[in-house]
Amino acid sequence: MNKNVPNILTIARIIMVPFVILFYYLQIPHWNLYAAVIFIAASLTDMLDGMIARKYNLVSNFGKLMDPMADKVLFMAALILVLDWGKLGKFGPVVVILLLAREFLISGVRLIAAAEGVVIPAGKVGKWKTVFQLIGISMILLENPIFSAWNIPLGEILVYLSTILSVWSCIEYIYHSRDLLKG
């Protein structure tokens, strides 16, 4: 296995983000379906690069730094687009602000940890947050294909739930890092 495969997948994920944005601003017919395909493909590269890196012991400093950054850029870009599209409901701006704040806080803690030579792995709650965001944003972009007939905004509900999990995982992350943060 080529040692650069996980890093190439991370870079590919970053490269895909402008295309999601481009489809939104071009407003071509069914732009959201194209954006959804790219968003889902990019999200799958995240799972794939992590699996490959762990399975073949290809973890690198580049990957440790850029993989979480690529995720943040992808998810935040998609969230801001669905917010602008008007698909996050009345609490959409609050959701985006909370999620952005959480990402800044976690990134700050990670930088402090990295300066001390410590790597803090993502917890289970944070992983569930990511899954809910992935499915929620995908469903919003696909216009809730299964539940639209019943007017159930499942994508929006999942993004709201991911926000609750986000706050929870942030608190958990900071709590587990408390000794590091004291110094």
C-alpha positions in Angstrom: 0.0 0.0 0.0 1.4 3.4 -1.0 2.1 5.4 2.1 0.6 8.5 0.5 -2.9 7.1 -0.2 -4.5 8.5 3.0 -3.0 11.9 2.4 -4.1 11.9 -1.3 -7.6 11.1 -0.1 -7.5 14.0 2.4 -6.3 16.4 -0.4 -9.0 15.1 -2.7 -11.6 15.9 0.0 -10.3 19.5 0.2 -10.4 19.8 -3.6 -14.0 18.6 -3.7 -15.3 21.4 -1.5 -15.1 24.2 -4.1 -17.2 22.0 -6.4 -20.0 21.8 -3.8 -19.9 25.5 -3.5 -19.7 26.0 -7.3 -22.9 24.0 -7.9 -24.7 26.0 -5.3 -23.8 29.4 -6.9 -24.3 28.3 -10.5 -27.8 27.2 -9.6 -28.0 24.7 -12.5 -31.0 22.5 -12.5 -30.7 19.9 -9.7 -27.5 21.6 -8.4 -28.3 20.1 -5.0 -28.1 16.6 -6.3 -24.7 17.2 -7.8 -23.6 18.9 -4.6 -24.9 15.9 -2.6 -23.0 13.4 -4.6 -19.8 15.3 -4.2 -20.4 15.9 -0.5 -21.1 12.2 0.1 -18.1 11.1 -1.9 -15.9 13.6 0.0 -17.3 12.3 3.3 -16.6 8.7 2.3 -12.9 9.6 1.6 -12.7 10.7 5.2 -13.8 7.2 6.4 -11.6 5.5 3.8 -8.4 7.5 4.5 -8.7 6.8 8.3 -9.3 3.1 7.7 -6.3 2.8 5.4 -4.0 4.8 7.6 -4.8 2.7 10.6 -4.9 -0.7 8.9 -1.6 -0.2 7.1 0.0 1.9 9.8 0.3 4.9 7.4 -0.5 7.6 10.0 1.4 10.7 9.3 1.8 14.2 10.8 0.3 15.6 7.6 -2.7 13.4 8.1 -3.1 14.1 11.8 -3.2 17.8 11.0 -4.9 18.0 7.6 -7.6 15.3 8.0 -9.5 17.1 10.7 -9.1 20.4 8.9 -10.4 18.9 5.6 -13.5 17.6 7.5 -14.1 21.0 9.1 -13.9 22.8 5.7 -16.2 20.2 4.0 -18.8 20.2 6.7 -18.8 23.9 7.5 -19.0 24.8 3.8 -22.0 22.5 3.3 -23.7 23.7 6.5 -23.3 27.4 5.4 -24.7 26.5 2.0 -27.8 24.8 3.4 -28.2 27.6 5.8 -28.1 30.2 2.9 -30.4 27.9 0.9 -32.9 28.3 3.8 -33.0 24.6 4.7 -31.9 24.7 8.4 -35.0 26.3 9.7 -35.4 29.0 12.3 -32.5 27.8 14.4 -30.1 27.4 11.5 -27.8 30.4 12.3 -27.5 29.2 16.0 -26.7 25.7 14.8 -23.9 26.9 12.4 -22.5 29.3 15.1 -22.4 26.5 17.7 -20.8 24.1 15.3 -18.2 26.6 14.2 -17.4 27.5 17.8 -17.0 23.9 18.7 -14.7 23.3 15.8 -12.5 26.3 16.8 -12.4 25.2 20.4 -11.4 21.7 19.5 -8.8 22.9 17.0 -7.3 25.1 19.8 -7.1 22.2 22.2 -5.6 20.0 19.5 -2.9 22.7 18.8 -2.1 22.9 22.5 -1.9 19.1 22.7 0.3 18.9 19.5 2.7 21.4 21.0 3.0 19.0 24.0 3.4 16.0 21.7 0.0 14.6 22.7 -2.6 13.3 20.2 -6.1 13.3 21.5 -8.2 10.9 19.6 -11.8 11.6 18.7 -14.3 10.1 21.1 -17.4 8.1 20.3 -19.8 11.0 20.8 -17.7 13.1 18.3 -17.8 10.2 15.8 -21.6 10.0 16.2 -21.8 13.8 15.7 -20.0 13.4 12.4 -22.3 10.5 11.2 -25.4 12.6 12.1 -24.0 15.6 10.2 -23.1 13.5 7.2 -26.5 11.9 6.9 -28.4 15.1 7.9 -26.6 17.4 5.4 -26.9 14.7 2.7 -30.6 14.4 3.3 -31.0 18.2 3.2 -29.1 18.4 -0.1 -31.2 15.5 -1.5 -34.3 17.3 -0.2 -35.3 14.5 2.3 -36.1 12.0 -0.4 -37.8 9.4 1.9 -39.7 11.8 4.3 -40.6 14.7 2.1 -44.1 13.3 1.4 -44.8 13.5 5.2 -43.2 16.9 5.6 -40.7 15.5 8.1 -37.5 17.5 7.8 -35.3 14.5 8.9 -32.1 16.1 7.5 -32.7 19.2 9.6 -33.5 17.1 12.7 -30.3 15.1 12.3 -28.3 18.3 12.0 -29.9 19.6 15.2 -29.1 16.3 16.9 -25.5 16.6 15.6 -25.3 20.0 17.2 -26.3 18.6 20.6 -23.8 15.8 20.2 -21.2 18.4 19.1 -21.6 20.4 22.3 -21.5 17.2 24.3 -18.4 16.0 22.6 -16.7 19.4 23.0 -17.4 19.3 26.8 -16.1 15.7 26.9 -13.0 16.6 24.8 -12.1 19.6 27.0 -12.8 17.6 30.2 -10.4 14.8 29.0 -7.8 17.5 28.2 -8.1 19.4 31.4 -4.7 18.4 32.7 -3.1 19.5 29.4 -5.0 22.8 29.5 -3.9 23.6 33.1 -0.2 23.8 32.0 
